[in-house]
């Protein structure tokens, strides 16, 4: 939780005026990508969605693995494409 606010602040501190960092935009993006999903997950745990997840946990586990594989594949593809200048 502290990393959401400390990461942009430390980047700004270490790079100072040499690099222009949009501090508030970075914090906003980090909140949307970290805090929002965590908050939604915590709220959903209090509902009957947890029972559905427990009942179909193997399917959800497979879906999580596929999503993670897609993220890694996307990052690799982007790095490979940018590295070749395509």
mmCIF file of the C-alpha atoms, coordinates in Angstrom:
data_MODEL
# 
_entry.id   MODEL 
# 
loop_
_atom_site.group_PDB 
_atom_site.id 
_atom_site.type_symbol 
_atom_site.label_atom_id 
_atom_site.label_alt_id 
_atom_site.label_comp_id 
_atom_site.label_asym_id 
_atom_site.label_entity_id 
_atom_site.label_seq_id 
_atom_site.pdbx_PDB_ins_code 
_atom_site.Cartn_x 
_atom_site.Cartn_y 
_atom_site.Cartn_z 
_atom_site.occupancy 
_atom_site.B_iso_or_equiv 
_atom_site.pdbx_formal_charge 
_atom_site.auth_seq_id 
_atom_site.auth_comp_id 
_atom_site.auth_asym_id 
_atom_site.auth_atom_id 
_atom_site.pdbx_PDB_model_num 
ATOM 1  C CA . UNK A 1 1  ? 0.000   0.000   0.000   1.00 0.00 ? 1  UNK A CA 1 
ATOM 2  C CA . UNK A 1 2  ? 2.777   2.400   0.870   1.00 0.00 ? 2  UNK A CA 1 
ATOM 3  C CA . UNK A 1 3  ? 4.542   1.544   -2.384  1.00 0.00 ? 3  UNK A CA 1 
ATOM 4  C CA . UNK A 1 4  ? 1.763   3.183   -4.390  1.00 0.00 ? 4  UNK A CA 1 
ATOM 5  C CA . UNK A 1 5  ? 2.710   6.544   -2.947  1.00 0.00 ? 5  UNK A CA 1 
ATOM 6  C CA . UNK A 1 6  ? 6.385   5.933   -2.234  1.00 0.00 ? 6  UNK A CA 1 
ATOM 7  C CA . UNK A 1 7  ? 7.373   4.709   -5.703  1.00 0.00 ? 7  UNK A CA 1 
ATOM 8  C CA . UNK A 1 8  ? 6.508   7.931   -7.564  1.00 0.00 ? 8  UNK A CA 1 
ATOM 9  C CA . UNK A 1 9  ? 7.880   10.028  -4.684  1.00 0.00 ? 9  UNK A CA 1 
ATOM 10 C CA . UNK A 1 10 ? 11.182  8.127   -4.643  1.00 0.00 ? 10 UNK A CA 1 
ATOM 11 C CA . UNK A 1 11 ? 11.499  8.367   -8.428  1.00 0.00 ? 11 UNK A CA 1 
ATOM 12 C CA . UNK A 1 12 ? 10.931  12.103  -8.197  1.00 0.00 ? 12 UNK A CA 1 
ATOM 13 C CA . UNK A 1 13 ? 13.429  12.361  -5.319  1.00 0.00 ? 13 UNK A CA 1 
ATOM 14 C CA . UNK A 1 14 ? 16.190  10.326  -6.984  1.00 0.00 ? 14 UNK A CA 1 
ATOM 15 C CA . UNK A 1 15 ? 15.873  11.824  -10.453 1.00 0.00 ? 15 UNK A CA 1 
ATOM 16 C CA . UNK A 1 16 ? 14.953  15.303  -9.263  1.00 0.00 ? 16 UNK A CA 1 
ATOM 17 C CA . UNK A 1 17 ? 14.742  17.948  -11.932 1.00 0.00 ? 17 UNK A CA 1 
ATOM 18 C CA . UNK A 1 18 ? 16.581  15.844  -14.512 1.00 0.00 ? 18 UNK A CA 1 
ATOM 19 C CA . UNK A 1 19 ? 13.439  13.894  -15.344 1.00 0.00 ? 19 UNK A CA 1 
ATOM 20 C CA . UNK A 1 20 ? 9.941   15.262  -15.667 1.00 0.00 ? 20 UNK A CA 1 
ATOM 21 C CA . UNK A 1 21 ? 7.610   12.915  -13.772 1.00 0.00 ? 21 UNK A CA 1 
ATOM 22 C CA . UNK A 1 22 ? 3.855   13.422  -13.624 1.00 0.00 ? 22 UNK A CA 1 
ATOM 23 C CA . UNK A 1 23 ? 3.586   12.542  -9.913  1.00 0.00 ? 23 UNK A CA 1 
ATOM 24 C CA . UNK A 1 24 ? -0.199  12.721  -9.549  1.00 0.00 ? 24 UNK A CA 1 
ATOM 25 C CA . UNK A 1 25 ? -0.801  10.854  -12.795 1.00 0.00 ? 25 UNK A CA 1 
ATOM 26 C CA . UNK A 1 26 ? 1.544   8.074   -11.642 1.00 0.00 ? 26 UNK A CA 1 
ATOM 27 C CA . UNK A 1 27 ? -0.215  7.774   -8.281  1.00 0.00 ? 27 UNK A CA 1 
ATOM 28 C CA . UNK A 1 28 ? -3.602  7.729   -10.022 1.00 0.00 ? 28 UNK A CA 1 
ATOM 29 C CA . UNK A 1 29 ? -2.551  4.952   -12.415 1.00 0.00 ? 29 UNK A CA 1 
ATOM 30 C CA . UNK A 1 30 ? -1.054  2.899   -9.591  1.00 0.00 ? 30 UNK A CA 1 
ATOM 31 C CA . UNK A 1 31 ? -4.236  3.290   -7.544  1.00 0.00 ? 31 UNK A CA 1 
ATOM 32 C CA . UNK A 1 32 ? -6.334  2.139   -10.491 1.00 0.00 ? 32 UNK A CA 1 
ATOM 33 C CA . UNK A 1 33 ? -4.106  -0.849  -11.172 1.00 0.00 ? 33 UNK A CA 1 
ATOM 34 C CA . UNK A 1 34 ? -3.475  -1.918  -7.564  1.00 0.00 ? 34 UNK A CA 1 
ATOM 35 C CA . UNK A 1 35 ? -5.929  -0.470  -5.057  1.00 0.00 ? 35 UNK A CA 1 
ATOM 36 C CA . UNK A 1 36 ? -9.083  -0.739  -7.123  1.00 0.00 ? 36 UNK A CA 1 
ATOM 37 C CA . UNK A 1 37 ? -8.769  -4.481  -7.890  1.00 0.00 ? 37 UNK A CA 1 
ATOM 38 C CA . UNK A 1 38 ? -7.826  -5.226  -4.274  1.00 0.00 ? 38 UNK A CA 1 
ATOM 39 C CA . UNK A 1 39 ? -10.796 -3.243  -2.978  1.00 0.00 ? 39 UNK A CA 1 
ATOM 40 C CA . UNK A 1 40 ? -13.188 -4.931  -5.403  1.00 0.00 ? 40 UNK A CA 1 
ATOM 41 C CA . UNK A 1 41 ? -11.829 -8.330  -4.403  1.00 0.00 ? 41 UNK A CA 1 
ATOM 42 C CA . UNK A 1 42 ? -12.297 -7.591  -0.722  1.00 0.00 ? 42 UNK A CA 1 
ATOM 43 C CA . UNK A 1 43 ? -15.875 -6.457  -1.294  1.00 0.00 ? 43 UNK A CA 1 
ATOM 44 C CA . UNK A 1 44 ? -16.649 -9.547  -3.381  1.00 0.00 ? 44 UNK A CA 1 
ATOM 45 C CA . UNK A 1 45 ? -15.373 -11.818 -0.600  1.00 0.00 ? 45 UNK A CA 1 
ATOM 46 C CA . UNK A 1 46 ? -18.306 -10.659 1.538   1.00 0.00 ? 46 UNK A CA 1 
ATOM 47 C CA . UNK A 1 47 ? -20.868 -11.737 -1.077  1.00 0.00 ? 47 UNK A CA 1 
ATOM 48 C CA . UNK A 1 48 ? -21.925 -15.097 -2.444  1.00 0.00 ? 48 UNK A CA 1 
ATOM 49 C CA . UNK A 1 49 ? -19.338 -14.738 -5.223  1.00 0.00 ? 49 UNK A CA 1 
ATOM 50 C CA . UNK A 1 50 ? -16.904 -16.442 -2.855  1.00 0.00 ? 50 UNK A CA 1 
ATOM 51 C CA . UNK A 1 51 ? -19.127 -19.539 -2.864  1.00 0.00 ? 51 UNK A CA 1 
ATOM 52 C CA . UNK A 1 52 ? -19.201 -19.570 -6.661  1.00 0.00 ? 52 UNK A CA 1 
ATOM 53 C CA . UNK A 1 53 ? -15.420 -19.263 -6.724  1.00 0.00 ? 53 UNK A CA 1 
ATOM 54 C CA . UNK A 1 54 ? -15.013 -22.098 -4.235  1.00 0.00 ? 54 UNK A CA 1 
ATOM 55 C CA . UNK A 1 55 ? -17.343 -24.317 -6.240  1.00 0.00 ? 55 UNK A CA 1 
ATOM 56 C CA . UNK A 1 56 ? -15.499 -23.696 -9.530  1.00 0.00 ? 56 UNK A CA 1 
ATOM 57 C CA . UNK A 1 57 ? -11.984 -23.115 -8.167  1.00 0.00 ? 57 UNK A CA 1 
ATOM 58 C CA . UNK A 1 58 ? -10.247 -25.372 -10.717 1.00 0.00 ? 58 UNK A CA 1 
ATOM 59 C CA . UNK A 1 59 ? -11.734 -23.428 -13.628 1.00 0.00 ? 59 UNK A CA 1 
ATOM 60 C CA . UNK A 1 60 ? -10.797 -20.118 -12.031 1.00 0.00 ? 60 UNK A CA 1 
ATOM 61 C CA . UNK A 1 61 ? -7.270  -21.383 -11.399 1.00 0.00 ? 61 UNK A CA 1 
ATOM 62 C CA . UNK A 1 62 ? -6.928  -22.324 -15.071 1.00 0.00 ? 62 UNK A CA 1 
ATOM 63 C CA . UNK A 1 63 ? -8.286  -18.907 -16.112 1.00 0.00 ? 63 UNK A CA 1 
ATOM 64 C CA . UNK A 1 64 ? -5.766  -17.173 -13.830 1.00 0.00 ? 64 UNK A CA 1 
ATOM 65 C CA . UNK A 1 65 ? -2.935  -19.174 -15.364 1.00 0.00 ? 65 UNK A CA 1 
ATOM 66 C CA . UNK A 1 66 ? -4.061  -18.322 -18.888 1.00 0.00 ? 66 UNK A CA 1 
ATOM 67 C CA . UNK A 1 67 ? -4.362  -14.619 -18.076 1.00 0.00 ? 67 UNK A CA 1 
ATOM 68 C CA . UNK A 1 68 ? -0.876  -14.630 -16.539 1.00 0.00 ? 68 UNK A CA 1 
ATOM 69 C CA . UNK A 1 69 ? 0.489   -16.435 -19.583 1.00 0.00 ? 69 UNK A CA 1 
ATOM 70 C CA . UNK A 1 70 ? -1.157  -13.810 -21.806 1.00 0.00 ? 70 UNK A CA 1 
ATOM 71 C CA . UNK A 1 71 ? 0.424   -10.982 -19.802 1.00 0.00 ? 71 UNK A CA 1 
ATOM 72 C CA . UNK A 1 72 ? 3.879   -12.541 -20.017 1.00 0.00 ? 72 UNK A CA 1 
ATOM 73 C CA . UNK A 1 73 ? 3.437   -13.267 -23.729 1.00 0.00 ? 73 UNK A CA 1 
ATOM 74 C CA . UNK A 1 74 ? 2.319   -9.690  -24.370 1.00 0.00 ? 74 UNK A CA 1 
ATOM 75 C CA . UNK A 1 75 ? 5.294   -8.241  -22.495 1.00 0.00 ? 75 UNK A CA 1 
ATOM 76 C CA . UNK A 1 76 ? 7.709   -10.539 -24.326 1.00 0.00 ? 76 UNK A CA 1 
ATOM 77 C CA . UNK A 1 77 ? 6.179   -9.729  -27.702 1.00 0.00 ? 77 UNK A CA 1 
ATOM 78 C CA . UNK A 1 78 ? 6.313   -5.998  -27.067 1.00 0.00 ? 78 UNK A CA 1 
ATOM 79 C CA . UNK A 1 79 ? 9.932   -6.156  -25.914 1.00 0.00 ? 79 UNK A CA 1 
ATOM 80 C CA . UNK A 1 80 ? 10.917  -8.313  -28.886 1.00 0.00 ? 80 UNK A CA 1 
ATOM 81 C CA . UNK A 1 81 ? 9.138   -6.088  -31.395 1.00 0.00 ? 81 UNK A CA 1 
ATOM 82 C CA . UNK A 1 82 ? 10.537  -2.866  -29.947 1.00 0.00 ? 82 UNK A CA 1 
ATOM 83 C CA . UNK A 1 83 ? 14.013  -4.389  -29.760 1.00 0.00 ? 83 UNK A CA 1 
ATOM 84 C CA . UNK A 1 84 ? 13.940  -5.212  -33.476 1.00 0.00 ? 84 UNK A CA 1 
ATOM 85 C CA . UNK A 1 85 ? 12.482  -1.862  -34.430 1.00 0.00 ? 85 UNK A CA 1 
ATOM 86 C CA . UNK A 1 86 ? 9.517   -3.429  -36.210 1.00 0.00 ? 86 UNK A CA 1 
# 
